[in-house]
């Protein structure tokens, strides 16, 4: 057997160990939290819409939602009789994932558990895709380190195992998007001609689950056009067209009800209460109730089909007034928010892997400036010493994607773990390259 074959076997064995350790850790975390999973306030709405998806698409039964809220672990999917009420306060795509999880793991279990089980299974697939992305960027070493970071990072373990909601899917979708980007060279070489179609369909679905993924279609098209220019124009158009086609029902539904292609979201509400995370001259508190109290003080009370749009308009005017009156406040908070997202301030950066008797754990320093310095010193070293061995285009795509997700949150509020989940794959890539650069500096003649 050749040396290359032995190397491949060793890499496969190491990857399987990392995968098994990550899967076991997720199972242990889920078992520890069983009966006490984090339940989002509107999960009952998604459970109801998933139950009624074939006969009343994206319609909730308030009585069914009340049953779920009263006993989330005792709730069982069943078709309701109505009357049904349309849902506009959040993205709709999680309905499909809840429905799929019930179909796969049914057996009379509550959707709360089945979605968590689906998340954990997909998160294990993500570990393999992270290896693929890291390997495309720099080879087997960075690939294994990417897989290791993703498998053991406590933030990702916690989200996938204990919080059945779309936050964990943001991390997964970010990984999948990078995997698609890694396939672009093969597509342009005449292979994998299905790529722009499938990539566009994926981004359309991801945008339905979390609307912050909608602009990724433009970023993906820009990535192809910047690298391959005219050769990539047809693929870029197909990709964006497929994404728009999948999103079309959402656009049409929103236009019918609100006269706009996307429904009003609590963007300005988030921006308003986001001022309250820091000391501010307006006595705004970091509390959803702060926005509602402000609206009531202005004479706007909940109720009516257009309440959400009117509420958002009121808070938009107030946020813009604050920005005009105190122009330094918003950019200053945005910079602090961006740095907080960069260093993942909302969770201990704790790597925890366990496989049988073998336990591996490491706690990164909580000094966030130190974490930032480590990440970017590793990149600088890689730039000068590993530049011939890295795919800088794919690394740039990972960086651009991660920075976009941090920025999209930081403009409004501090990027807490759930909001910041889509940054974590890029964080894993940067951490893996930092570790690889250290190994290369210490054992350069052995690391290839």
C-alpha positions in Angstrom: 0.0 0.0 0.0 1.4 3.4 -1.0 2.2 6.2 1.5 -0.7 8.2 0.1 -3.2 5.4 0.8 -1.9 5.2 4.4 -2.3 8.9 4.7 -5.9 8.8 3.4 -6.8 6.0 5.8 -5.3 7.9 8.7 -7.3 11.0 7.7 -10.6 9.0 7.4 -10.0 7.4 10.8 -9.3 10.7 12.5 -12.4 12.2 10.8 -14.6 9.3 12.0 -13.3 9.8 15.6 -14.1 13.5 15.5 -17.5 12.7 14.0 -18.3 10.1 16.7 -17.1 12.4 19.5 -19.2 15.3 18.2 -22.3 13.0 17.8 -21.9 11.6 21.3 -21.5 15.1 22.8 -24.7 16.3 21.2 -26.5 13.2 22.4 -25.2 13.8 26.0 -26.2 17.5 25.9 -29.7 16.7 24.6 -30.2 14.0 27.2 -29.0 16.3 30.0 -31.6 18.9 28.8 -34.4 16.5 28.1 -37.6 17.9 29.5 -36.1 21.3 29.8 -35.3 22.3 26.2 -35.3 26.0 25.3 -38.7 26.7 23.8 -39.1 29.8 21.5 -42.2 31.8 22.2 -43.7 31.2 18.8 -42.8 27.5 18.4 -46.4 26.5 19.1 -47.4 28.4 16.0 -44.9 26.5 13.9 -46.1 23.2 15.4 -49.7 24.1 14.5 -48.8 25.2 10.9 -46.7 22.1 10.4 -49.7 19.9 11.4 -52.0 21.7 9.0 -49.6 22.3 6.2 -51.4 20.2 3.5 -54.9 21.4 4.2 -54.2 25.0 5.4 -50.8 26.1 4.3 -49.1 28.5 6.7 -52.3 28.8 8.8 -52.3 28.4 12.5 -55.1 27.3 14.7 -55.0 29.5 17.9 -56.7 26.7 19.9 -54.0 24.2 18.8 -51.3 26.7 19.7 -52.8 27.1 23.1 -52.7 23.3 23.6 -49.0 23.3 22.8 -48.2 26.2 25.0 -50.0 24.5 27.9 -48.0 21.3 27.5 -45.2 21.4 24.9 -44.0 17.9 25.7 -47.5 16.4 25.6 -48.5 18.0 22.3 -49.0 15.6 19.4 -49.3 16.7 15.7 -52.8 16.3 14.4 -54.9 18.1 11.8 -57.0 20.9 13.3 -60.5 21.9 12.2 -59.9 25.6 12.5 -60.8 28.4 12.3 -57.3 29.2 11.0 -55.4 32.4 11.2 -52.5 33.4 8.9 -49.1 34.0 10.4 -47.0 37.0 9.4 -44.9 37.8 12.5 -41.9 35.7 11.5 -40.4 33.7 8.6 -42.4 30.7 7.4 -39.8 28.1 6.4 -39.3 26.5 9.8 -42.8 25.0 9.2 -41.2 22.7 6.6 -38.5 21.5 8.9 -40.9 20.8 11.8 -43.1 18.9 9.4 -40.1 16.9 8.0 -38.9 16.1 11.5 -42.3 14.8 12.5 -42.5 12.6 9.4 -39.0 11.2 10.0 -39.1 10.6 13.7 -42.9 10.6 14.2 -44.1 7.8 16.5 -46.4 10.2 18.4 -43.6 12.4 19.7 -43.9 16.1 20.2 -42.4 18.3 17.4 -40.3 19.9 20.0 -38.3 16.6 20.3 -38.4 15.6 16.7 -37.0 18.9 15.5 -34.1 18.6 18.0 -33.3 15.1 16.8 -33.3 16.3 13.2 -31.0 19.2 14.1 -28.5 16.9 15.8 -28.5 14.6 12.8 -27.9 17.5 10.4 -25.3 19.0 12.7 -23.3 15.7 12.4 -23.5 16.0 8.6 -22.2 19.6 9.0 -19.0 18.2 10.6 -18.3 16.2 7.4 -19.0 19.3 5.3 -16.7 21.4 7.5 -14.0 18.9 6.8 -14.8 19.2 3.1 -14.6 23.0 3.2 -11.4 23.1 5.3 -9.8 20.5 3.0 -10.7 22.6 -0.1 -9.2 25.7 1.6 -5.9 24.2 2.7 -5.8 20.4 2.6 -6.3 17.5 5.1 -4.8 19.3 8.1 -7.1 22.4 8.0 -10.0 20.1 7.1 -9.6 17.9 10.2 -9.2 21.0 12.4 -12.3 22.6 10.9 -14.3 19.4 11.6 -12.8 19.2 15.1 -13.7 22.8 15.9 -17.3 22.4 14.6 -17.8 19.1 16.4 -16.6 20.3 19.8 -17.6 24.0 20.0 -20.0 24.2 22.9 -22.1 27.0 21.3 -22.9 24.7 18.3 -23.5 21.7 20.5 -25.9 23.7 22.7 -27.9 25.1 19.8 -28.3 21.8 17.9 -29.1 19.7 21.0 -31.2 21.9 23.2 -32.8 24.7 21.2 -35.2 23.4 18.5 -35.6 26.5 16.4 -34.1 28.2 13.4 -31.0 29.4 15.1 -29.2 26.1 14.8 -30.3 25.9 11.1 -28.5 29.2 10.5 -25.2 27.6 11.3 -26.0 24.6 9.2 -27.1 26.7 6.2 -23.9 28.8 6.5 -21.9 25.5 6.3 -23.9 24.3 3.3 -23.5 27.6 1.5 -19.7 27.3 1.8 -19.8 23.7 0.6 -21.6 24.9 -2.6 -19.0 27.7 -3.0 -16.3 25.0 -2.8 -17.9 23.2 -5.8 -17.9 26.2 -8.1 -14.5 25.4 -9.8 -15.8 21.9 -10.7 -18.9 23.4 -12.2 -16.9 25.9 -14.4 -14.7 23.0 -15.5 -17.7 21.3 -17.0 -18.6 19.1 -14.1 -21.6 19.3 -11.7 -23.7 21.3 -14.1 -26.6 21.1 -11.6 -24.8 23.4 -9.2 -26.4 26.8 -9.9 -29.9 25.3 -9.9 -29.5 23.4 -6.7 -27.6 26.2 -5.0 -30.3 28.7 -5.9 -33.1 26.3 -4.7 -31.2 25.9 -1.4 -30.8 29.7 -0.9 -34.4 30.2 -1.6 -35.4 27.6 1.0 -32.8 29.1 3.5 -34.3 32.5 2.9 -37.8 31.2 3.8 -36.4 29.8 7.1 -34.5 33.0 7.9 -34.8 36.0 5.7 -31.2 37.1 6.5 -30.2 34.4 3.9 -31.9 36.1 1.0 -28.9 38.4 0.2 -26.6 35.4 0.0 -27.9 34.9 -3.5 -26.3 38.2 -4.6 -23.1 37.4 -2.6 -22.9 33.9 -4.3 -23.4 35.5 -7.7 -20.8 38.2 -6.9 -18.3 35.5 -5.8 -18.6 33.7 -9.1 -18.5 36.8 -11.2 -15.5 38.3 -9.5 -13.5 35.1 -9.9 -14.5 34.0 -13.3 -16.2 37.1 -14.8 -18.1 36.5 -18.0 -17.8 32.8 -17.9 -19.9 32.7 -14.7 -22.7 35.1 -15.9 -25.2 32.4 -17.0 -24.6 30.4 -13.7 -25.1 33.6 -11.6 -28.4 34.4 -13.4 -29.7 30.8 -13.0 -28.8 30.8 -9.3 -30.6 34.1 -8.5 -33.5 33.1 -10.7 -34.0 29.7 -8.9 -33.7 31.5 -5.5 -36.4 34.0 -6.5 -38.6 31.2 -7.9 -38.6 29.4 -4.6 -39.2 32.6 -2.7 -42.1 33.7 -5.0 -44.9 32.3 -2.8 -43.6 34.3 0.1 -43.4 37.4 -2.1 -46.9 37.0 -3.5 -48.4 36.3 -0.2 -46.8 39.3 1.4 -47.8 41.6 -1.5 -51.5 40.5 -1.2 -51.6 41.3 2.5 -49.2 44.2 2.8 -48.6 45.7 -0.6 -44.9 44.8 -0.5 -42.8 41.8 -1.5 -41.7 41.1 2.1 -43.8 41.2 5.2 -43.1 43.8 7.8 -40.6 42.5 10.4 -39.6 43.6 13.8 -36.5 45.2 12.4 -37.0 48.7 13.9 -38.3 47.2 17.1 -35.0 45.3 17.4 -33.0 48.5 16.6 -34.9 50.5 19.2 -34.5 48.0 22.1 -30.9 47.4 20.8 -30.0 50.8 22.1 -30.8 49.6 25.6 -28.0 47.0 25.8 -25.6 49.9 26.5 -26.0 53.0 28.6 -27.9 55.6 26.6 -29.3 59.1 27.1 -32.8 57.9 26.3 -33.3 55.5 29.2 -34.1 52.7 26.7 -33.9 49.2 28.2 -32.8 46.0 26.6 -36.3 44.5 26.8 -39.0 43.8 24.2 -41.5 45.5 26.5 -39.6 48.8 26.1 -40.8 49.0 22.4 -44.4 48.1 23.2 -44.6 50.6 26.1 -43.2 53.3 23.8 -45.9 52.5 21.2 -48.7 52.5 23.8 -47.5 55.8 25.1 -47.9 57.2 21.6 -51.4 55.8 21.5 -50.8 52.7 19.4 -52.2 49.5 21.0 -51.9 45.9 19.6 -54.7 44.7 17.4 -55.8 44.7 13.8 -54.2 43.4 10.6 -52.0 46.4 10.0 -50.8 46.8 13.6 -47.4 45.3 12.9 -46.7 47.7 10.0 -47.9 50.7 12.0 -45.8 49.6 15.0 -42.7 49.2 12.9 -43.3 52.6 11.2 -43.6 54.3 14.6 -40.4 52.8 15.9 -38.6 53.5 12.6 -39.4 57.2 13.0 -38.1 57.1 16.6 -34.9 55.3 15.7 -34.2 57.7 12.9 -34.9 60.7 15.2 -32.4 59.3 17.8 -29.8 58.8 15.0 -30.2 62.4 13.9 -30.2 63.8 17.4 -27.3 61.7 18.7 -25.3 60.8 15.6 -22.4 59.1 17.4 -24.6 56.6 19.4 -25.6 54.2 16.6 -22.1 53.8 14.9 -20.4 53.5 18.3 -22.8 50.7 19.4 -22.5 49.1 16.0 -18.7 48.8 16.3 -19.0 47.4 19.8 -21.6 44.9 18.6 -19.5 43.9 15.6 -16.5 43.1 17.8 -18.7 41.2 20.2 -19.9 39.0 17.4 -16.4 38.5 16.1 -15.2 37.0 19.3 -18.5 35.2 20.1 -19.0 37.1 23.4 -22.3 35.4 24.4 -20.9 31.9 25.0 -17.8 30.3 26.5 -15.5 29.2 23.7 -15.3 25.7 25.1 -14.3 22.7 23.1 -15.8 19.6 24.5 -15.3 16.2 22.9 -15.8 12.8 24.5 -15.6 9.3 23.1 -15.8 6.5 25.6 -12.9 6.9 28.1 -11.2 9.5 25.9 -12.1 13.1 26.9 -10.7 16.2 25.2 -11.5 19.6 26.4 -10.1 23.1 26.1 -11.3 26.5 27.2 -10.2 29.4 25.1 -9.3 32.6 27.1 -12.3 34.8 27.9 -10.1 37.8 27.1 -11.9 38.7 23.8 -9.1 41.0 22.5 -6.8 37.9 22.9 -9.2 35.8 20.9 -9.3 38.4 18.1 -5.5 38.7 18.1 -5.1 34.9 17.9 -7.5 34.6 15.0 -6.0 37.4 12.9 -2.4 36.6 13.7 -3.0 33.1 12.4 -4.5 34.6 9.2 -1.5 36.9 8.8 0.9 34.0 9.3 -1.0 32.0 6.7 -0.9 34.9 4.3 2.9 35.0 4.3 3.8 31.4 4.9 1.0 29.2 3.6 -0.2 31.4 0.7 0.8 28.8 -1.9 -1.1 26.0 -0.2 -4.5 27.8 0.5 -7.5 28.5 -1.7 -7.8 32.2 -0.9 -10.9 32.7 -2.9 -12.8 30.1 -0.8 -11.4 31.6 2.4 -12.4 35.0 1.2 -16.0 33.7 0.6 -16.1 32.3 4.1 -14.8 35.6 5.5 -17.3 37.7 3.5 -20.2 35.4 4.5 -19.3 35.6 8.2 -18.8 39.3 8.2 -22.1 39.8 6.5 -24.0 37.9 9.1 -22.2 39.7 12.0 -22.8 43.1 10.3 -26.5 42.4 9.6 -27.1 41.8 13.3 -24.7 44.4 14.7 -26.5 47.2 12.9 -29.5 46.5 15.1 -28.4 44.9 18.4 -25.8 42.8 20.2 -25.1 39.5 18.3 -26.2 37.0 20.9 -25.6 33.3 20.3 -28.8 32.6 18.4 -28.5 35.7 16.2 -24.8 35.0 15.6 -25.0 31.3 14.8 -24.3 31.8 11.1 -20.9 33.4 12.0 -19.7 30.2 13.9 -18.7 28.2 10.8 -16.4 31.0 9.7 -15.1 31.3 13.2 -14.3 27.6 13.1 -12.4 28.1 9.8 -10.3 30.9 11.1 -9.6 29.0 14.4 -8.6 25.9 12.4 -6.2 28.0 10.2 -4.7 29.6 13.3 -4.0 26.1 14.8 -2.7 24.9 11.5 -0.4 27.9 11.2 0.9 27.2 14.8 1.6 23.6 13.8 3.3 24.7 10.6 5.5 27.1 12.5 6.6 24.5 15.0 6.7 21.4 12.8 7.0 22.9 9.3 9.0 20.1 7.8 6.3 17.6 8.8 3.1 19.5 8.0 2.0 19.5 4.4 
